[in-house]
Amino acid sequence: MGDWSFFGKMLLGMGLLLALMGLILLGMGKIFSIGRLPGDIYIQKGNFTFYFPLLSSLLLSLILTIVLNLIFRR
């Protein structure tokens, strides 16, 4: 059938990597609180709340574009 131990180790490694990335993102969320920037859309009426992080999304996209271009530049 094949060597299932390799597949198990690969899944375990991916799970640990995802858990580590999640912990990093949780920590960054507390340190770099970029939510609720002035360009974000926030509407609250009674029981209804609508939040669309427009400027936060644009800022994150710009930062990731710059970082990934620096990493993968040839």
N, CA, C and O atoms as CSV, one atom per row, in Angstrom:
chain,resi,resn,atom,element,x,y,z
A,1,MET,N,N,0.816,-1.197,0.000
A,1,MET,CA,C,0.000,0.000,0.000
A,1,MET,C,C,0.853,1.251,0.000
A,1,MET,O,O,0.488,2.227,-0.655
A,2,GLY,N,N,1.934,1.266,0.681
A,2,GLY,CA,C,2.767,2.457,0.746
A,2,GLY,C,C,3.143,2.747,2.185
A,2,GLY,O,O,2.662,2.121,3.130
A,3,ASP,N,N,3.999,3.696,2.302
A,3,ASP,CA,C,4.486,4.064,3.625
A,3,ASP,C,C,3.617,5.174,4.197
A,3,ASP,O,O,3.773,6.340,3.832
A,4,TRP,N,N,2.707,4.818,5.090
A,4,TRP,CA,C,1.788,5.783,5.681
A,4,TRP,C,C,2.453,6.644,6.739
A,4,TRP,O,O,1.924,7.699,7.089
A,5,SER,N,N,3.592,6.226,7.254
A,5,SER,CA,C,4.250,7.017,8.294
A,5,SER,C,C,4.745,8.356,7.732
A,5,SER,O,O,4.730,9.363,8.440
A,6,PHE,N,N,5.181,8.376,6.473
A,6,PHE,CA,C,5.611,9.630,5.855
A,6,PHE,C,C,4.435,10.594,5.750
A,6,PHE,O,O,4.572,11.781,6.049
A,7,PHE,N,N,3.295,10.092,5.329
A,7,PHE,CA,C,2.097,10.912,5.201
A,7,PHE,C,C,1.674,11.460,6.567
A,7,PHE,O,O,1.295,12.625,6.684
A,8,GLY,N,N,1.741,10.618,7.590
A,8,GLY,CA,C,1.396,11.048,8.944
A,8,GLY,C,C,2.341,12.122,9.457
A,8,GLY,O,O,1.905,13.098,10.069
A,9,LYS,N,N,3.635,11.946,9.209
A,9,LYS,CA,C,4.618,12.954,9.638
A,9,LYS,C,C,4.408,14.272,8.899
A,9,LYS,O,O,4.557,15.347,9.481
A,10,MET,N,N,4.063,14.185,7.619
A,10,MET,CA,C,3.830,15.388,6.839
A,10,MET,C,C,2.606,16.143,7.362
A,10,MET,O,O,2.650,17.366,7.494
A,11,LEU,N,N,1.527,15.441,7.657
A,11,LEU,CA,C,0.331,16.077,8.201
A,11,LEU,C,C,0.593,16.674,9.583
A,11,LEU,O,O,0.097,17.758,9.894
A,12,LEU,N,N,1.351,15.989,10.394
A,12,LEU,CA,C,1.698,16.491,11.717
A,12,LEU,C,C,2.552,17.753,11.604
A,12,LEU,O,O,2.341,18.717,12.341
A,13,GLY,N,N,3.494,17.747,10.702
A,13,GLY,CA,C,4.331,18.934,10.488
A,13,GLY,C,C,3.512,20.122,10.003
A,13,GLY,O,O,3.710,21.249,10.457
A,14,MET,N,N,2.592,19.865,9.080
A,14,MET,CA,C,1.734,20.948,8.589
A,14,MET,C,C,0.851,21.491,9.709
A,14,MET,O,O,0.649,22.701,9.813
A,15,GLY,N,N,0.332,20.612,10.534
A,15,GLY,CA,C,-0.510,21.040,11.650
A,15,GLY,C,C,0.265,21.887,12.646
A,15,GLY,O,O,-0.237,22.900,13.131
A,16,LEU,N,N,1.487,21.472,12.950
A,16,LEU,CA,C,2.311,22.255,13.867
A,16,LEU,C,C,2.671,23.610,13.275
A,16,LEU,O,O,2.703,24.614,13.987
A,17,LEU,N,N,2.942,23.640,11.976
A,17,LEU,CA,C,3.244,24.900,11.309
A,17,LEU,C,C,2.040,25.840,11.331
A,17,LEU,O,O,2.191,27.035,11.585
A,18,LEU,N,N,0.849,25.307,11.067
A,18,LEU,CA,C,-0.362,26.117,11.118
A,18,LEU,C,C,-0.633,26.631,12.530
A,18,LEU,O,O,-1.039,27.780,12.704
A,19,ALA,N,N,-0.412,25.787,13.541
A,19,ALA,CA,C,-0.612,26.219,14.920
A,19,ALA,C,C,0.374,27.318,15.286
A,19,ALA,O,O,0.001,28.280,15.958
A,20,LEU,N,N,1.619,27.194,14.860
A,20,LEU,CA,C,2.621,28.222,15.128
A,20,LEU,C,C,2.259,29.531,14.438
A,20,LEU,O,O,2.380,30.602,15.032
A,21,MET,N,N,1.813,29.447,13.187
A,21,MET,CA,C,1.400,30.649,12.472
A,21,MET,C,C,0.198,31.298,13.154
A,21,MET,O,O,0.125,32.525,13.225
A,22,GLY,N,N,-0.726,30.515,13.647
A,22,GLY,CA,C,-1.881,31.043,14.362
A,22,GLY,C,C,-1.478,31.768,15.632
A,22,GLY,O,O,-2.011,32.835,15.936
A,23,LEU,N,N,-0.542,31.196,16.375
A,23,LEU,CA,C,-0.055,31.852,17.588
A,23,LEU,C,C,0.644,33.161,17.269
A,23,LEU,O,O,0.482,34.146,17.990
A,24,ILE,N,N,1.415,33.179,16.199
A,24,ILE,CA,C,2.099,34.408,15.786
A,24,ILE,C,C,1.074,35.476,15.413
A,24,ILE,O,O,1.210,36.633,15.809
A,25,LEU,N,N,0.050,35.092,14.652
A,25,LEU,CA,C,-0.969,36.056,14.257
A,25,LEU,C,C,-1.770,36.567,15.452
A,25,LEU,O,O,-2.140,37.741,15.490
A,26,LEU,N,N,-2.039,35.707,16.419
A,26,LEU,CA,C,-2.723,36.159,17.631
A,26,LEU,C,C,-1.880,37.175,18.389
A,26,LEU,O,O,-2.396,38.185,18.869
A,27,GLY,N,N,-0.595,36.908,18.493
A,27,GLY,CA,C,0.306,37.840,19.180
A,27,GLY,C,C,0.438,39.151,18.433
A,27,GLY,O,O,0.481,40.219,19.043
A,28,MET,N,N,0.503,39.071,17.104
A,28,MET,CA,C,0.618,40.291,16.315
A,28,MET,C,C,-0.652,41.124,16.401
A,28,MET,O,O,-0.595,42.352,16.339
A,29,GLY,N,N,-1.791,40.469,16.544
A,29,GLY,CA,C,-3.049,41.196,16.666
A,29,GLY,C,C,-3.109,42.020,17.936
A,29,GLY,O,O,-3.745,43.073,17.968
A,30,LYS,N,N,-2.455,41.552,18.974
A,30,LYS,CA,C,-2.439,42.307,20.225
A,30,LYS,C,C,-1.377,43.395,20.211
A,30,LYS,O,O,-1.544,44.433,20.852
A,31,ILE,N,N,-0.289,43.168,19.490
A,31,ILE,CA,C,0.786,44.160,19.438
A,31,ILE,C,C,0.482,45.232,18.399
A,31,ILE,O,O,0.549,46.425,18.695
A,32,PHE,N,N,0.148,44.806,17.177
A,32,PHE,CA,C,-0.128,45.733,16.084
A,32,PHE,C,C,-1.625,45.783,15.835
A,32,PHE,O,O,-2.123,45.103,14.938
A,33,SER,N,N,-2.328,46.552,16.592
A,33,SER,CA,C,-3.774,46.639,16.450
A,33,SER,C,C,-4.109,47.600,15.322
A,33,SER,O,O,-4.248,48.802,15.547
A,34,ILE,N,N,-4.241,47.065,14.088
A,34,ILE,CA,C,-4.507,47.931,12.942
A,34,ILE,C,C,-5.993,48.017,12.640
A,34,ILE,O,O,-6.377,48.683,11.679
A,35,GLY,N,N,-6.828,47.377,13.414
A,35,GLY,CA,C,-8.262,47.462,13.186
A,35,GLY,C,C,-8.795,48.836,13.555
A,35,GLY,O,O,-8.180,49.569,14.329
A,36,ARG,N,N,-9.929,49.168,12.999
A,36,ARG,CA,C,-10.602,50.443,13.260
A,36,ARG,C,C,-9.767,51.648,12.859
A,36,ARG,O,O,-9.673,52.612,13.619
A,37,LEU,N,N,-9.165,51.612,11.685
A,37,LEU,CA,C,-8.467,52.776,11.157
A,37,LEU,C,C,-9.498,53.773,10.632
A,37,LEU,O,O,-10.644,53.395,10.389
A,38,PRO,N,N,-9.115,55.037,10.452
A,38,PRO,CA,C,-10.087,56.050,10.022
A,38,PRO,C,C,-10.783,55.742,8.692
A,38,PRO,O,O,-11.901,56.212,8.480
A,39,GLY,N,N,-10.176,54.984,7.802
A,39,GLY,CA,C,-10.802,54.670,6.520
A,39,GLY,C,C,-11.678,53.434,6.540
A,39,GLY,O,O,-12.280,53.094,5.521
A,40,ASP,N,N,-11.765,52.752,7.670
A,40,ASP,CA,C,-12.607,51.561,7.783
A,40,ASP,C,C,-14.069,51.974,7.924
A,40,ASP,O,O,-14.380,53.001,8.527
A,41,ILE,N,N,-14.956,51.165,7.363
A,41,ILE,CA,C,-16.384,51.468,7.399
A,41,ILE,C,C,-16.994,50.765,8.608
A,41,ILE,O,O,-16.880,49.547,8.752
A,42,TYR,N,N,-17.637,51.538,9.470
A,42,TYR,CA,C,-18.254,51.003,10.689
A,42,TYR,C,C,-19.629,51.632,10.844
A,42,TYR,O,O,-19.746,52.844,11.026
A,43,ILE,N,N,-20.665,50.811,10.773
A,43,ILE,CA,C,-22.043,51.288,10.907
A,43,ILE,C,C,-22.707,50.501,12.022
A,43,ILE,O,O,-22.670,49.270,12.028
A,44,GLN,N,N,-23.313,51.208,12.963
A,44,GLN,CA,C,-24.012,50.545,14.061
A,44,GLN,C,C,-25.372,51.205,14.232
A,44,GLN,O,O,-25.464,52.403,14.498
A,45,LYS,N,N,-26.436,50.404,14.076
A,45,LYS,CA,C,-27.801,50.887,14.243
A,45,LYS,C,C,-28.582,49.844,15.025
A,45,LYS,O,O,-28.896,48.778,14.496
A,46,GLY,N,N,-28.889,50.134,16.248
A,46,GLY,CA,C,-29.641,49.196,17.080
A,46,GLY,C,C,-28.857,47.920,17.312
A,46,GLY,O,O,-27.729,47.956,17.803
A,47,ASN,N,N,-29.459,46.789,16.956
A,47,ASN,CA,C,-28.812,45.483,17.106
A,47,ASN,C,C,-27.910,45.134,15.934
A,47,ASN,O,O,-27.220,44.115,15.974
A,48,PHE,N,N,-27.901,45.954,14.894
A,48,PHE,CA,C,-27.149,45.666,13.677
A,48,PHE,C,C,-25.808,46.392,13.703
A,48,PHE,O,O,-25.751,47.596,13.950
A,49,THR,N,N,-24.740,45.659,13.448
A,49,THR,CA,C,-23.402,46.246,13.342
A,49,THR,C,C,-22.757,45.740,12.066
A,49,THR,O,O,-22.720,44.536,11.812
A,50,PHE,N,N,-22.248,46.667,11.262
A,50,PHE,CA,C,-21.554,46.323,10.026
A,50,PHE,C,C,-20.167,46.930,10.086
A,50,PHE,O,O,-20.018,48.133,10.296
A,51,TYR,N,N,-19.150,46.097,9.901
A,51,TYR,CA,C,-17.767,46.569,9.927
A,51,TYR,C,C,-17.057,46.029,8.703
A,51,TYR,O,O,-16.995,44.817,8.499
A,52,PHE,N,N,-16.521,46.928,7.884
A,52,PHE,CA,C,-15.753,46.536,6.707
A,52,PHE,C,C,-14.394,47.215,6.779
A,52,PHE,O,O,-14.309,48.430,6.603
A,53,PRO,N,N,-13.322,46.456,7.035
A,53,PRO,CA,C,-11.991,47.049,7.221
A,53,PRO,C,C,-11.333,47.435,5.895
A,53,PRO,O,O,-10.376,46.791,5.465
A,54,LEU,N,N,-11.840,48.473,5.255
A,54,LEU,CA,C,-11.355,48.874,3.936
A,54,LEU,C,C,-9.904,49.336,3.977
A,54,LEU,O,O,-9.065,48.790,3.260
A,55,LEU,N,N,-9.596,50.324,4.797
A,55,LEU,CA,C,-8.229,50.840,4.858
A,55,LEU,C,C,-7.274,49.805,5.455
A,55,LEU,O,O,-6.124,49.701,5.027
A,56,SER,N,N,-7.742,49.048,6.431
A,56,SER,CA,C,-6.891,47.999,7.010
A,56,SER,C,C,-6.523,46.964,5.955
A,56,SER,O,O,-5.379,46.514,5.903
A,57,SER,N,N,-7.485,46.581,5.110
A,57,SER,CA,C,-7.220,45.610,4.043
A,57,SER,C,C,-6.234,46.162,3.026
A,57,SER,O,O,-5.320,45.460,2.594
A,58,LEU,N,N,-6.422,47.425,2.643
A,58,LEU,CA,C,-5.503,48.035,1.685
A,58,LEU,C,C,-4.092,48.142,2.250
A,58,LEU,O,O,-3.116,47.887,1.544
A,59,LEU,N,N,-3.985,48.516,3.509
A,59,LEU,CA,C,-2.682,48.627,4.158
A,59,LEU,C,C,-1.993,47.266,4.257
A,59,LEU,O,O,-0.801,47.152,3.974
A,60,LEU,N,N,-2.730,46.250,4.653
A,60,LEU,CA,C,-2.168,44.899,4.745
A,60,LEU,C,C,-1.744,44.395,3.369
A,60,LEU,O,O,-0.692,43.769,3.241
A,61,SER,N,N,-2.542,44.656,2.346
A,61,SER,CA,C,-2.194,44.254,0.988
A,61,SER,C,C,-0.921,44.942,0.516
A,61,SER,O,O,-0.066,44.307,-0.100
A,62,LEU,N,N,-0.790,46.219,0.796
A,62,LEU,CA,C,0.412,46.959,0.408
A,62,LEU,C,C,1.652,46.409,1.103
A,62,LEU,O,O,2.690,46.220,0.469
A,63,ILE,N,N,1.547,46.157,2.391
A,63,ILE,CA,C,2.686,45.630,3.159
A,63,ILE,C,C,3.083,44.248,2.647
A,63,ILE,O,O,4.269,43.977,2.454
A,64,LEU,N,N,2.102,43.372,2.425
A,64,LEU,CA,C,2.408,42.026,1.927
A,64,LEU,C,C,2.995,42.071,0.521
A,64,LEU,O,O,3.889,41.286,0.205
A,65,THR,N,N,2.513,42.966,-0.319
A,65,THR,CA,C,3.058,43.100,-1.673
A,65,THR,C,C,4.520,43.514,-1.633
A,65,THR,O,O,5.347,42.954,-2.353
A,66,ILE,N,N,4.837,44.479,-0.806
A,66,ILE,CA,C,6.226,44.941,-0.692
A,66,ILE,C,C,7.119,43.836,-0.148
A,66,ILE,O,O,8.199,43.592,-0.685
A,67,VAL,N,N,6.679,43.166,0.916
A,67,VAL,CA,C,7.494,42.107,1.529
A,67,VAL,C,C,7.709,40.948,0.568
A,67,VAL,O,O,8.830,40.458,0.428
A,68,LEU,N,N,6.645,40.505,-0.097
A,68,LEU,CA,C,6.777,39.374,-1.012
A,68,LEU,C,C,7.596,39.728,-2.243
A,68,LEU,O,O,8.304,38.873,-2.776
A,69,ASN,N,N,7.513,40.968,-2.703
A,69,ASN,CA,C,8.362,41.391,-3.823
A,69,ASN,C,C,9.832,41.419,-3.421
A,69,ASN,O,O,10.702,41.096,-4.230
A,70,LEU,N,N,10.110,41.796,-2.197
A,70,LEU,CA,C,11.503,41.785,-1.728
A,70,LEU,C,C,12.031,40.366,-1.572
A,70,LEU,O,O,13.201,40.097,-1.844
A,71,ILE,N,N,11.155,39.452,-1.128
A,71,ILE,CA,C,11.575,38.068,-0.918
A,71,ILE,C,C,11.782,37.344,-2.253
A,71,ILE,O,O,12.786,36.657,-2.439
A,72,PHE,N,N,10.836,37.496,-3.177
A,72,PHE,CA,C,10.866,36.726,-4.425
A,72,PHE,C,C,11.459,37.505,-5.594
A,72,PHE,O,O,11.255,37.121,-6.746
A,73,ARG,N,N,12.183,38.582,-5.333
A,73,ARG,CA,C,12.788,39.367,-6.402
A,73,ARG,C,C,13.903,38.554,-7.059
A,73,ARG,O,O,14.671,37.877,-6.377
A,74,ARG,N,N,13.983,38.626,-8.365
A,74,ARG,CA,C,15.024,37.887,-9.069
A,74,ARG,C,C,15.974,38.823,-9.706
A,74,ARG,O,O,16.929,38.390,-10.351
